[in-house]
Structure formats: C-alpha cells, structure tokens
Amino acid sequence: MLNIEIIHCRDDNYSYLLYDKETNIVSIIDPSDFGPCDKIINEKHNKLDYILNTHHHFDHIGGNKDLKKKYNSVVIGYKDDASRIPGIDILLKNNQIWKADNFEAKIMHIPGHTTGHISFHFFKEKLIFTGDTLFSLGCGKIFEGTYEQMFTSLNKLKKLPSDTKIYCGHEYTLKNSMFCLQYEKNNKNLEKKIFEIKDK
C-alpha cells in the first residue's frame, strides 16, 4: 500500500513523499526545498531511498543535492535532462517501466512546459504525478516546448483511466478558475466550483 504525503514548499509548490509500508521504501517527487522536505522525511522515516524529478526547473529540483547528500538517495529523471537535473543517477526513457521493489511507474514523456518533462504513472495504484504539465483547471506555461507538444501531452494524460488520481506540481486552482471565468462568465458550474475552492 502506497502512502502519499503532501509537502507544501515555497509559495505554492507541492512535493510528495511516497512510502511503501511493506518494503519500507521512501521516495520523494520534485523536492523544491531541502528544509520542508527534510523536516517531514526526518520526522516520519529518517531515510530517503529515491528522488524522482518530473523536470529540471529549480522549484522542482532545489532540494536534490542536499537530500541526496544527507540520505544517500538515488536521483531519477529523464535521459535528455541528464545535464540539468542535479545528482541524477538513473536516466529514464519514454514509456519505460521504472521498478524498485513495490514501486512501479510508467514514464510518460510530456513535453511542452519543458522539452524534457515527464510524469510518473503508478498505474497499479491508479495515480500519476504530472509536475507542471497538468493542473486543476489549467496547464503549465510553455517555456521550452511548443503549443503543439503541450496539446499532445495533455491528450496523452486525457487517455488515462477516468479514475486516475492526479497529483500536480503547484496549487493554482483558484488562480486558474478566475482566468476561466473571464471567458465563461455565465458558467454556473464554474461559479459553484470557485465557491467550493474559496471555502476550502
């Protein structure tokens, strides 16, 4: 059974701590900051086996070096970003199945936000970590890729089973909802959604 803990970093970043009770393996997705990530790891497990990076932006890899140094962790990322992800050890390819004991994820190359962006699809658990490609009510900015690439990447994610749980890299829901409202002024469902977001 995979246990997932959300770690709030910076202003609106999400890092995710993954723990498998059966094997005692601990992994983290996109550690933006050493401080908040280390605090949770230290309190809960005092070990970190793997660091999984969706892309090379600093607010997703900022904790790599110090976490790797402290816990002797293995850093994992996309092969074409080998020179841009600090401390990288394992180079992943598109459609590869990455496996470490009970951890098993399909790697999906989803460029657009960056050229080397990937997601980790833990298909057995029906969950995916989409980094800065897909958010609640929005998608990531185009920094290195093209709009066509982003469109293709989003369609890849759209084809996943509808009960797949999505974990994104930032909390942009309210900001995205306000943007949507500019173009959907009479959308009652969107207004209801905004009310629910503000309430939360």
TIRO-2110 file (N, C-alpha, C; in Angstrom, 1 decimal):
// TIRO-2110
0.9, -1.2, 0.0, N, 1, A
0.0, 0.0, 0.0, CA, 1, A
0.9, 1.2, 0.0, C, 1, A
0.7, 2.1, -1.0, N, 2, A
1.5, 3.3, -1.1, CA, 2, A
0.8, 4.5, -0.3, C, 2, A
1.6, 5.0, 0.6, N, 3, A
1.1, 6.2, 1.4, CA, 3, A
1.8, 7.4, 0.8, C, 3, A
0.9, 8.4, 0.6, N, 4, A
1.4, 9.7, -0.1, CA, 4, A
1.2, 10.9, 0.9, C, 4, A
2.2, 11.6, 1.1, N, 5, A
2.1, 12.8, 2.0, CA, 5, A
2.5, 14.0, 1.2, C, 5, A
1.6, 15.0, 1.2, N, 6, A
1.9, 16.3, 0.5, CA, 6, A
2.8, 17.2, 1.4, C, 6, A
3.8, 17.7, 0.7, N, 7, A
4.7, 18.6, 1.4, CA, 7, A
4.6, 20.0, 0.7, C, 7, A
4.1, 21.0, 1.5, N, 8, A
4.0, 22.3, 0.9, CA, 8, A
5.4, 23.0, 0.9, C, 8, A
5.8, 23.5, -0.2, N, 9, A
7.1, 24.2, -0.3, CA, 9, A
6.9, 25.5, -1.0, C, 9, A
7.8, 26.5, -0.7, N, 10, A
7.7, 27.8, -1.3, CA, 10, A
6.3, 28.4, -1.2, C, 10, A
5.9, 29.2, -2.2, N, 11, A
4.6, 29.8, -2.1, CA, 11, A
3.4, 28.9, -2.4, C, 11, A
3.7, 28.0, -3.5, N, 12, A
2.6, 27.2, -4.0, CA, 12, A
3.0, 25.9, -4.5, C, 12, A
4.2, 25.5, -4.2, N, 13, A
4.7, 24.2, -4.7, CA, 13, A
4.3, 23.0, -3.9, C, 13, A
4.1, 21.9, -4.6, N, 14, A
3.8, 20.6, -3.9, CA, 14, A
5.0, 19.6, -4.2, C, 14, A
5.5, 19.1, -3.1, N, 15, A
6.4, 17.9, -3.2, CA, 15, A
5.6, 16.8, -2.6, C, 15, A
5.9, 15.6, -3.0, N, 16, A
5.2, 14.4, -2.5, CA, 16, A
6.1, 13.4, -1.9, C, 16, A
5.8, 12.9, -0.7, N, 17, A
6.6, 11.9, -0.1, CA, 17, A
5.8, 10.6, -0.2, C, 17, A
6.4, 9.6, -0.8, N, 18, A
5.8, 8.3, -1.0, CA, 18, A
6.5, 7.2, -0.1, C, 18, A
5.6, 6.5, 0.5, N, 19, A
6.1, 5.5, 1.5, CA, 19, A
5.4, 4.1, 1.3, C, 19, A
6.2, 3.1, 1.1, N, 20, A
5.6, 1.8, 0.9, CA, 20, A
5.9, 1.0, 2.2, C, 20, A
4.8, 0.7, 3.0, N, 21, A
4.9, 0.1, 4.3, CA, 21, A
5.5, -1.3, 4.2, C, 21, A
5.2, -2.0, 3.2, N, 22, A
5.6, -3.4, 3.0, CA, 22, A
7.1, -3.5, 2.9, C, 22, A
7.7, -2.6, 2.1, N, 23, A
9.1, -2.7, 1.8, CA, 23, A
10.0, -1.7, 2.5, C, 23, A
9.3, -0.7, 3.2, N, 24, A
10.0, 0.4, 3.9, CA, 24, A
10.8, 1.3, 2.9, C, 24, A
10.3, 1.4, 1.7, N, 25, A
11.0, 2.2, 0.7, CA, 25, A
10.3, 3.6, 0.8, C, 25, A
11.2, 4.7, 0.8, N, 26, A
10.7, 6.1, 0.9, CA, 26, A
11.2, 6.8, -0.4, C, 26, A
10.3, 7.5, -1.1, N, 27, A
10.7, 8.3, -2.2, CA, 27, A
10.1, 9.7, -2.1, C, 27, A
10.7, 10.6, -2.8, N, 28, A
10.1, 11.9, -2.9, CA, 28, A
10.0, 12.4, -4.4, C, 28, A
8.9, 13.0, -4.7, N, 29, A
8.7, 13.6, -6.0, CA, 29, A
8.9, 15.1, -6.0, C, 29, A
9.9, 15.6, -6.8, N, 30, A
10.1, 17.0, -7.0, CA, 30, A
10.3, 17.8, -5.7, C, 30, A
11.4, 17.5, -5.0, N, 31, A
11.7, 18.2, -3.8, CA, 31, A
12.2, 19.7, -4.1, C, 31, A
11.3, 20.6, -4.0, N, 32, A
11.7, 22.0, -4.3, CA, 32, A
12.7, 22.6, -3.3, C, 32, A
12.4, 22.3, -2.0, N, 33, A
13.3, 22.9, -1.0, CA, 33, A
13.7, 21.9, 0.0, C, 33, A
15.0, 22.0, 0.3, N, 34, A
15.5, 21.0, 1.3, CA, 34, A
14.8, 21.1, 2.6, C, 34, A
14.7, 22.3, 3.2, N, 35, A
14.1, 22.5, 4.5, CA, 35, A
12.8, 21.7, 4.8, C, 35, A
11.7, 22.1, 4.2, N, 36, A
10.4, 21.5, 4.5, CA, 36, A
10.4, 20.0, 4.1, C, 36, A
11.1, 19.6, 3.1, N, 37, A
11.2, 18.2, 2.7, CA, 37, A
11.9, 17.4, 3.8, C, 37, A
13.1, 17.9, 4.1, N, 38, A
13.9, 17.2, 5.1, CA, 38, A
13.2, 17.1, 6.5, C, 38, A
12.4, 18.1, 6.9, N, 39, A
11.7, 18.1, 8.1, CA, 39, A
10.7, 16.9, 8.2, C, 39, A
9.9, 16.7, 7.1, N, 40, A
9.0, 15.7, 7.1, CA, 40, A
9.6, 14.3, 7.0, C, 40, A
10.7, 14.2, 6.1, N, 41, A
11.4, 12.9, 6.0, CA, 41, A
12.0, 12.5, 7.3, C, 41, A
12.6, 13.5, 8.0, N, 42, A
13.3, 13.2, 9.2, CA, 42, A
12.3, 12.8, 10.3, C, 42, A
11.2, 13.5, 10.4, N, 43, A
10.2, 13.1, 11.4, CA, 43, A
9.5, 11.8, 11.2, C, 43, A
9.2, 11.5, 9.9, N, 44, A
8.5, 10.3, 9.6, CA, 44, A
9.3, 9.0, 9.4, C, 44, A
10.4, 9.1, 8.7, N, 45, A
11.1, 7.9, 8.3, CA, 45, A
12.6, 7.9, 8.5, C, 45, A
13.2, 9.1, 8.6, N, 46, A
14.7, 9.3, 8.7, CA, 46, A
15.5, 8.5, 7.6, C, 46, A
14.9, 8.4, 6.4, N, 47, A
15.6, 7.8, 5.3, CA, 47, A
14.9, 8.2, 4.0, C, 47, A
15.6, 8.2, 2.9, N, 48, A
15.1, 8.6, 1.6, CA, 48, A
15.8, 7.8, 0.6, C, 48, A
15.1, 6.9, 0.0, N, 49, A
15.7, 6.0, -1.0, CA, 49, A
15.9, 6.6, -2.4, C, 49, A
14.8, 7.2, -2.8, N, 50, A
14.7, 7.7, -4.2, CA, 50, A
14.2, 9.2, -4.3, C, 50, A
14.8, 9.9, -5.2, N, 51, A
14.3, 11.3, -5.6, CA, 51, A
13.9, 11.2, -7.0, C, 51, A
12.6, 11.5, -7.3, N, 52, A
12.0, 11.4, -8.6, CA, 52, A
11.8, 12.8, -9.1, C, 52, A
12.3, 13.2, -10.2, N, 53, A
12.1, 14.6, -10.8, CA, 53, A
11.3, 14.5, -12.1, C, 53, A
10.3, 15.4, -12.2, N, 54, A
9.5, 15.5, -13.4, CA, 54, A
10.2, 16.3, -14.4, C, 54, A
10.9, 17.4, -14.0, N, 55, A
11.6, 18.2, -14.9, CA, 55, A
12.7, 19.0, -14.2, C, 55, A
13.4, 19.8, -14.9, N, 56, A
14.7, 20.4, -14.4, CA, 56, A
14.5, 21.8, -13.6, C, 56, A
13.3, 22.4, -13.6, N, 57, A
13.2, 23.7, -13.0, CA, 57, A
13.6, 23.7, -11.6, C, 57, A
14.2, 24.8, -11.1, N, 58, A
14.8, 24.8, -9.8, CA, 58, A
13.7, 24.6, -8.7, C, 58, A
12.5, 25.0, -8.9, N, 59, A
11.5, 24.9, -7.9, CA, 59, A
10.9, 23.4, -7.8, C, 59, A
11.6, 22.5, -8.6, N, 60, A
11.3, 21.1, -8.5, CA, 60, A
12.5, 20.2, -8.2, C, 60, A
13.7, 20.8, -8.3, N, 61, A
14.9, 20.0, -8.0, CA, 61, A
15.8, 20.7, -7.0, C, 61, A
15.3, 21.8, -6.4, N, 62, A
16.1, 22.6, -5.4, CA, 62, A
16.6, 21.9, -4.2, C, 62, A
16.0, 20.8, -3.8, N, 63, A
16.4, 20.0, -2.7, CA, 63, A
17.2, 18.8, -3.0, C, 63, A
17.4, 18.5, -4.3, N, 64, A
18.1, 17.3, -4.8, CA, 64, A
19.4, 17.1, -4.1, C, 64, A
20.4, 18.0, -4.3, N, 65, A
21.7, 17.8, -3.8, CA, 65, A
21.8, 17.6, -2.3, C, 65, A
21.2, 18.4, -1.5, N, 66, A
21.3, 18.3, -0.1, CA, 66, A
20.6, 17.0, 0.4, C, 66, A
19.5, 16.7, -0.2, N, 67, A
18.8, 15.4, 0.3, CA, 67, A
19.6, 14.2, -0.1, C, 67, A
20.1, 14.2, -1.3, N, 68, A
21.0, 13.1, -1.8, CA, 68, A
22.2, 12.9, -0.9, C, 68, A
22.8, 14.1, -0.5, N, 69, A
24.0, 14.0, 0.3, CA, 69, A
23.6, 13.5, 1.7, C, 69, A
22.5, 13.9, 2.3, N, 70, A
22.2, 13.5, 3.7, CA, 70, A
21.7, 12.1, 3.8, C, 70, A
20.9, 11.7, 2.8, N, 71, A
20.3, 10.3, 2.9, CA, 71, A
20.9, 9.3, 1.9, C, 71, A
21.9, 9.7, 1.1, N, 72, A
22.5, 8.8, 0.1, CA, 72, A
21.4, 8.3, -0.8, C, 72, A
20.5, 9.2, -1.3, N, 73, A
19.4, 8.8, -2.2, CA, 73, A
19.9, 8.6, -3.6, C, 73, A
19.0, 7.9, -4.4, N, 74, A
19.2, 7.7, -5.8, CA, 74, A
18.3, 8.7, -6.5, C, 74, A
18.9, 9.5, -7.4, N, 75, A
18.1, 10.5, -8.1, CA, 75, A
17.7, 10.0, -9.5, C, 75, A
16.5, 10.2, -9.9, N, 76, A
15.9, 9.7, -11.1, CA, 76, A
15.3, 10.8, -11.9, C, 76, A
15.5, 10.8, -13.3, N, 77, A
15.0, 11.8, -14.1, CA, 77, A
15.1, 11.4, -15.6, C, 77, A
14.6, 12.2, -16.5, N, 78, A
14.6, 11.9, -17.9, CA, 78, A
16.0, 12.0, -18.5, C, 78, A
16.2, 11.1, -19.4, N, 79, A
17.6, 10.9, -20.0, CA, 79, A
18.1, 12.2, -20.7, C, 79, A
17.2, 12.9, -21.4, N, 80, A
17.6, 14.1, -22.1, CA, 80, A
17.8, 15.3, -21.2, C, 80, A
17.5, 15.2, -19.9, N, 81, A
17.7, 16.2, -18.9, CA, 81, A
18.9, 15.9, -18.0, C, 81, A
19.7, 14.9, -18.4, N, 82, A
20.8, 14.4, -17.5, CA, 82, A
21.7, 15.5, -17.1, C, 82, A
21.9, 16.5, -17.9, N, 83, A
22.9, 17.6, -17.6, CA, 83, A
22.2, 18.7, -16.8, C, 83, A
20.8, 18.6, -16.6, N, 84, A
20.1, 19.7, -16.0, CA, 84, A
19.5, 19.3, -14.6, C, 84, A
19.5, 18.1, -14.3, N, 85, A
19.0, 17.6, -13.0, CA, 85, A
20.2, 17.2, -12.1, C, 85, A
20.3, 18.0, -11.0, N, 86, A
21.5, 17.8, -10.1, CA, 86, A
21.5, 16.4, -9.5, C, 86, A
22.6, 15.7, -9.5, N, 87, A
22.8, 14.5, -8.8, CA, 87, A
22.2, 13.3, -9.5, C, 87, A
21.7, 13.4, -10.7, N, 88, A
21.0, 12.3, -11.4, CA, 88, A
21.8, 11.0, -11.5, C, 88, A
21.2, 9.9, -11.2, N, 89, A
21.8, 8.6, -11.2, CA, 89, A
21.2, 7.7, -12.3, C, 89, A
19.8, 7.7, -12.3, N, 90, A
19.1, 6.8, -13.2, CA, 90, A
18.4, 7.6, -14.3, C, 90, A
18.7, 7.3, -15.6, N, 91, A
18.2, 8.0, -16.7, CA, 91, A
17.0, 7.2, -17.3, C, 91, A
15.8, 7.9, -17.4, N, 92, A
14.6, 7.2, -17.8, CA, 92, A
14.3, 7.6, -19.2, C, 92, A
13.6, 6.6, -19.9, N, 93, A
13.1, 6.8, -21.3, CA, 93, A
11.6, 6.9, -21.3, C, 93, A
11.1, 7.4, -22.4, N, 94, A
9.6, 7.5, -22.6, CA, 94, A
9.1, 6.0, -22.7, C, 94, A
7.9, 5.8, -22.0, N, 95, A
7.2, 4.5, -21.9, CA, 95, A
8.0, 3.4, -21.2, C, 95, A
9.1, 3.8, -20.6, N, 96, A
9.8, 2.8, -19.7, CA, 96, A
9.0, 2.5, -18.4, C, 96, A
9.1, 1.3, -17.9, N, 97, A
8.5, 1.0, -16.6, CA, 97, A
9.7, 1.0, -15.6, C, 97, A
9.6, 2.0, -14.7, N, 98, A
10.7, 2.1, -13.7, CA, 98, A
10.2, 1.3, -12.5, C, 98, A
11.0, 0.3, -12.0, N, 99, A
10.6, -0.6, -10.9, CA, 99, A
11.7, -0.6, -9.8, C, 99, A
11.2, -0.5, -8.6, N, 100, A
12.1, -0.7, -7.4, CA, 100, A
11.2, -1.3, -6.3, C, 100, A
11.4, -2.6, -6.2, N, 101, A
10.6, -3.4, -5.3, CA, 101, A
9.1, -3.2, -5.6, C, 101, A
8.3, -2.7, -4.7, N, 102, A
6.9, -2.4, -5.0, CA, 102, A
6.6, -1.2, -5.8, C, 102, A
7.6, -0.3, -5.9, N, 103, A
7.4, 0.9, -6.7, CA, 103, A
7.5, 0.5, -8.2, C, 103, A
6.4, 0.8, -8.9, N, 104, A
6.4, 0.5, -10.3, CA, 104, A
5.6, 1.6, -11.0, C, 104, A
6.3, 2.4, -11.9, N, 105, A
5.7, 3.5, -12.6, CA, 105, A
6.1, 3.5, -14.0, C, 105, A
5.1, 3.9, -14.9, N, 106, A
5.3, 4.1, -16.3, CA, 106, A
5.8, 5.5, -16.5, C, 106, A
6.8, 5.7, -17.3, N, 107, A
7.3, 7.0, -17.6, CA, 107, A
6.7, 7.5, -18.8, C, 107, A
6.0, 8.7, -18.7, N, 108, A
5.4, 9.3, -19.9, CA, 108, A
6.1, 10.6, -20.2, C, 108, A
6.7, 10.7, -21.4, N, 109, A
7.4, 12.0, -21.8, CA, 109, A
6.3, 12.9, -22.2, C, 109, A
6.1, 14.0, -21.5, N, 110, A
5.0, 15.0, -21.8, CA, 110, A
5.6, 16.4, -21.9, C, 110, A
6.3, 16.7, -23.1, N, 111, A
7.0, 18.0, -23.3, CA, 111, A
5.9, 19.1, -23.5, C, 111, A
6.4, 20.3, -23.4, N, 112, A
5.6, 21.5, -23.6, CA, 112, A
6.0, 22.6, -22.6, C, 112, A
5.9, 22.3, -21.3, N, 113, A
6.4, 23.2, -20.2, CA, 113, A
7.9, 23.3, -20.4, C, 113, A
8.5, 22.1, -20.4, N, 114, A
9.9, 22.0, -20.8, CA, 114, A
10.1, 20.9, -21.8, C, 114, A
11.2, 20.8, -22.5, N, 115, A
11.4, 19.7, -23.5, CA, 115, A
11.6, 18.3, -22.9, C, 115, A
12.1, 18.3, -21.7, N, 116, A
12.4, 17.0, -21.0, CA, 116, A
11.4, 16.6, -19.9, C, 116, A
10.2, 17.2, -19.9, N, 117, A
9.2, 16.9, -18.9, CA, 117, A
8.7, 15.5, -19.0, C, 117, A
8.6, 14.8, -17.8, N, 118, A
8.0, 13.5, -17.7, CA, 118, A
7.0, 13.5, -16.6, C, 118, A
6.1, 12.4, -16.6, N, 119, A
5.2, 12.2, -15.5, CA, 119, A
5.5, 10.8, -15.0, C, 119, A
5.2, 10.5, -13.8, N, 120, A
5.3, 9.2, -13.2, CA, 120, A
3.9, 8.6, -13.0, C, 120, A
3.6, 7.6, -13.8, N, 121, A
2.2, 7.0, -13.7, CA, 121, A
2.3, 5.7, -12.9, C, 121, A
1.9, 5.7, -11.7, N, 122, A
1.9, 4.5, -10.8, CA, 122, A
0.5, 3.8, -11.2, C, 122, A
0.6, 3.0, -12.2, N, 123, A
-0.7, 2.5, -12.8, CA, 123, A
-1.4, 1.5, -12.0, C, 123, A
-0.7, 0.7, -11.2, N, 124, A
-1.3, -0.2, -10.3, CA, 124, A
-2.1, 0.5, -9.2, C, 124, A
-1.6, 1.6, -8.7, N, 125, A
-2.3, 2.4, -7.7, CA, 125, A
-3.3, 3.4, -8.3, C, 125, A
-3.3, 3.5, -9.7, N, 126, A
-4.1, 4.5, -10.4, CA, 126, A
-3.9, 5.9, -10.0, C, 126, A
-2.6, 6.3, -10.0, N, 127, A
-2.3, 7.7, -9.7, CA, 127, A
-1.1, 8.1, -10.6, C, 127, A
-1.0, 9.4, -10.8, N, 128, A
0.0, 10.0, -11.7, CA, 128, A
0.5, 11.3, -11.1, C, 128, A
1.8, 11.6, -11.2, N, 129, A
2.4, 12.8, -10.8, CA, 129, A
2.8, 13.6, -12.1, C, 129, A
2.1, 14.7, -12.3, N, 130, A
2.2, 15.4, -13.6, CA, 130, A
3.1, 16.7, -13.6, C, 130, A
3.7, 16.9, -12.5, N, 131, A
4.6, 18.1, -12.4, CA, 131, A
3.9, 19.4, -12.8, C, 131, A
4.5, 20.1, -13.8, N, 132, A
4.0, 21.4, -14.3, CA, 132, A
3.3, 21.2, -15.6, C, 132, A
2.8, 20.1, -16.0, N, 133, A
2.1, 19.9, -17.3, CA, 133, A
0.6, 20.1, -17.1, C, 133, A
0.0, 19.4, -16.1, N, 134, A
-1.4, 19.5, -15.9, CA, 134, A
-1.7, 19.9, -14.4, C, 134, A
-2.6, 20.9, -14.3, N, 135, A
-3.0, 21.4, -13.0, CA, 135, A
-4.6, 21.3, -12.9, C, 135, A
-5.1, 21.6, -11.8, N, 136, A
-6.5, 21.7, -11.6, CA, 136, A
-7.0, 22.9, -12.4, C, 136, A
-7.8, 22.8, -13.4, N, 137, A
-8.4, 23.8, -14.2, CA, 137, A
-7.3, 24.5, -15.1, C, 137, A
-6.2, 23.9, -15.4, N, 138, A
-5.2, 24.5, -16.2, CA, 138, A
-4.1, 23.7, -16.6, C, 138, A
-3.1, 24.2, -17.3, N, 139, A
-1.9, 23.5, -17.7, CA, 139, A
-0.7, 24.5, -17.5, C, 139, A
0.5, 23.9, -17.6, N, 140, A
1.7, 24.7, -17.4, CA, 140, A
2.0, 25.7, -18.5, C, 140, A
2.8, 26.7, -18.2, N, 141, A
3.3, 27.6, -19.2, CA, 141, A
4.2, 26.9, -20.2, C, 141, A
4.2, 27.4, -21.4, N, 142, A
5.2, 26.9, -22.4, CA, 142, A
6.5, 27.7, -22.3, C, 142, A
7.5, 27.0, -21.8, N, 143, A
8.8, 27.7, -21.6, CA, 143, A
9.8, 27.2, -22.7, C, 143, A
9.9, 25.9, -23.0, N, 144, A
10.9, 25.4, -23.9, CA, 144, A
10.2, 24.7, -25.1, C, 144, A
9.1, 24.1, -24.8, N, 145, A
8.4, 23.3, -25.9, CA, 145, A
7.5, 24.2, -26.8, C, 145, A
6.6, 23.5, -27.5, N, 146, A
5.7, 24.2, -28.3, CA, 146, A
4.3, 24.0, -27.9, C, 146, A
3.3, 24.8, -28.4, N, 147, A
1.9, 24.6, -28.0, CA, 147, A
1.4, 23.2, -28.6, C, 147, A
1.9, 22.8, -29.7, N, 148, A
1.6, 21.5, -30.3, CA, 148, A
2.0, 20.4, -29.3, C, 148, A
3.2, 20.5, -28.8, N, 149, A
3.7, 19.5, -27.9, CA, 149, A
2.9, 19.4, -26.6, C, 149, A
2.5, 20.6, -26.1, N, 150, A
1.7, 20.6, -24.9, CA, 150, A
0.3, 20.0, -25.2, C, 150, A
-0.3, 20.3, -26.3, N, 151, A
-1.6, 19.8, -26.7, CA, 151, A
-1.5, 18.2, -26.8, C, 151, A
-0.4, 17.7, -27.4, N, 152, A
-0.2, 16.3, -27.5, CA, 152, A
-0.1, 15.7, -26.1, C, 152, A
0.7, 16.3, -25.3, N, 153, A
1.0, 15.8, -23.9, CA, 153, A
-0.3, 15.7, -23.1, C, 153, A
-1.1, 16.8, -23.2, N, 154, A
-2.4, 16.8, -22.4, CA, 154, A
-3.3, 15.7, -22.9, C, 154, A
-3.3, 15.5, -24.2, N, 155, A
-4.1, 14.4, -24.8, CA, 155, A
-3.7, 13.0, -24.3, C, 155, A
-2.4, 12.9, -24.1, N, 156, A
-1.8, 11.6, -23.6, CA, 156, A
-2.4, 11.4, -22.2, C, 156, A
-2.4, 12.5, -21.4, N, 157, A
-2.9, 12.4, -20.0, CA, 157, A
-4.5, 12.1, -20.0, C, 157, A
-5.1, 12.7, -21.0, N, 158, A
-6.6, 12.6, -21.1, CA, 158, A
-7.0, 11.2, -21.3, C, 158, A
-6.1, 10.4, -22.0, N, 159, A
-6.4, 9.0, -22.3, CA, 159, A
-6.3, 8.0, -21.1, C, 159, A
-5.8, 8.5, -20.0, N, 160, A
-5.6, 7.7, -18.8, CA, 160, A
-7.0, 7.3, -18.3, C, 160, A
-7.2, 6.2, -17.6, N, 161, A
-8.5, 5.8, -17.0, CA, 161, A
-9.0, 7.0, -16.2, C, 161, A
-10.4, 7.2, -16.2, N, 162, A
-11.0, 8.3, -15.6, CA, 162, A
-10.9, 8.3, -14.1, C, 162, A
-10.6, 7.1, -13.5, N, 163, A
-10.4, 7.1, -12.0, CA, 163, A
-9.0, 7.3, -11.6, C, 163, A
-8.1, 7.8, -12.5, N, 164, A
-6.7, 8.0, -12.1, CA, 164, A
-6.7, 9.3, -11.3, C, 164, A
-6.0, 9.2, -10.2, N, 165, A
-5.8, 10.3, -9.3, CA, 165, A
-4.6, 11.1, -9.7, C, 165, A
-4.8, 12.5, -9.9, N, 166, A
-3.7, 13.3, -10.4, CA, 166, A
-3.1, 14.2, -9.3, C, 166, A
-1.8, 14.1, -9.2, N, 167, A
-1.0, 15.0, -8.3, CA, 167, A
-0.2, 15.9, -9.1, C, 167, A
-0.5, 17.2, -9.0, N, 168, A
0.2, 18.3, -9.8, CA, 168, A
1.3, 19.0, -8.9, C, 168, A
2.1, 19.8, -9.6, N, 169, A
3.2, 20.4, -9.0, CA, 169, A
3.0, 21.7, -8.3, C, 169, A
1.8, 22.3, -8.5, N, 170, A
1.6, 23.6, -7.8, CA, 170, A
0.1, 23.7, -7.4, C, 170, A
-0.2, 24.6, -6.5, N, 171, A
-1.6, 24.9, -6.2, CA, 171, A
-2.0, 26.2, -6.9, C, 171, A
-2.6, 26.0, -8.1, N, 172, A
-3.0, 27.1, -8.9, CA, 172, A
-4.6, 27.2, -9.1, C, 172, A
-5.3, 26.4, -8.4, N, 173, A
-6.7, 26.2, -8.7, CA, 173, A
-7.5, 27.5, -8.7, C, 173, A
-7.4, 28.3, -7.7, N, 174, A
-8.2, 29.5, -7.6, CA, 174, A
-7.8, 30.5, -8.7, C, 174, A
-6.5, 30.6, -8.9, N, 175, A
-6.0, 31.5, -10.0, CA, 175, A
-6.5, 31.0, -11.3, C, 175, A
-6.4, 29.7, -11.6, N, 176, A
-6.9, 29.2, -12.9, CA, 176, A
-8.4, 29.4, -13.0, C, 176, A
-9.2, 29.2, -11.9, N, 177, A
-10.6, 29.4, -12.0, CA, 177, A
-11.0, 30.8, -12.4, C, 177, A
-10.3, 31.8, -11.8, N, 178, A
-10.6, 33.2, -12.1, CA, 178, A
-10.3, 33.5, -13.6, C, 178, A
-9.2, 32.9, -14.1, N, 179, A
-8.9, 33.0, -15.6, CA, 179, A
-10.0, 32.4, -16.4, C, 179, A
-10.5, 31.2, -16.0, N, 180, A
-11.6, 30.6, -16.8, CA, 180, A
-12.9, 31.4, -16.8, C, 180, A
-13.1, 32.1, -15.7, N, 181, A
-14.3, 32.9, -15.5, CA, 181, A
-14.4, 34.0, -16.5, C, 181, A
-13.2, 34.6, -16.8, N, 182, A
-13.2, 35.7, -17.8, CA, 182, A
-13.8, 35.3, -19.1, C, 182, A
-13.7, 34.0, -19.5, N, 183, A
-14.2, 33.5, -20.8, CA, 183, A
-15.4, 32.7, -20.7, C, 183, A
-15.9, 32.4, -19.4, N, 184, A
-17.1, 31.6, -19.2, CA, 184, A
-17.9, 32.4, -18.1, C, 184, A
-18.3, 33.6, -18.4, N, 185, A
-18.9, 34.5, -17.4, CA, 185, A
-20.3, 33.9, -16.9, C, 185, A
-20.9, 33.1, -17.7, N, 186, A
-22.3, 32.6, -17.4, CA, 186, A
-22.3, 31.1, -17.0, C, 186, A
-21.1, 30.6, -16.7, N, 187, A
-20.9, 29.2, -16.4, CA, 187, A
-21.2, 29.0, -14.9, C, 187, A
-22.4, 28.5, -14.6, N, 188, A
-22.9, 28.3, -13.2, CA, 188, A
-22.1, 27.2, -12.5, C, 188, A
-21.7, 26.2, -13.2, N, 189, A
-20.8, 25.1, -12.6, CA, 189, A
-19.5, 25.7, -12.2, C, 189, A
-18.9, 26.6, -13.0, N, 190, A
-17.6, 27.2, -12.7, CA, 190, A
-17.8, 28.1, -11.4, C, 190, A
-18.9, 28.8, -11.4, N, 191, A
-19.1, 29.7, -10.2, CA, 191, A
-19.2, 28.8, -8.9, C, 191, A
-19.9, 27.7, -9.0, N, 192, A
-20.0, 26.8, -7.9, CA, 192, A
-18.7, 26.3, -7.5, C, 192, A
-17.9, 25.9, -8.5, N, 193, A
-16.5, 25.4, -8.3, CA, 193, A
-15.7, 26.4, -7.5, C, 193, A
-15.7, 27.7, -8.0, N, 194, A
-15.0, 28.8, -7.3, CA, 194, A
-15.4, 28.9, -5.9, C, 194, A
-16.7, 28.9, -5.6, N, 195, A
-17.2, 29.0, -4.3, CA, 195, A
-16.6, 27.8, -3.4, C, 195, A
-16.6, 26.6, -3.9, N, 196, A
-16.0, 25.5, -3.2, CA, 196, A
-14.5, 25.6, -3.0, C, 196, A
-13.8, 26.1, -4.0, N, 197, A
-12.4, 26.4, -3.8, CA, 197, A
-12.1, 27.4, -2.7, C, 197, A
-12.8, 28.5, -2.7, N, 198, A
-12.6, 29.5, -1.7, CA, 198, A
-12.9, 29.0, -0.3, C, 198, A
-14.0, 28.2, -0.3, N, 199, A
-14.4, 27.6, 1.0, CA, 199, A
-13.3, 26.7, 1.6, C, 199, A
-12.6, 26.0, 0.7, N, 200, A
-11.5, 25.1, 1.2, CA, 200, A
-10.3, 25.9, 1.6, C, 200, A
END
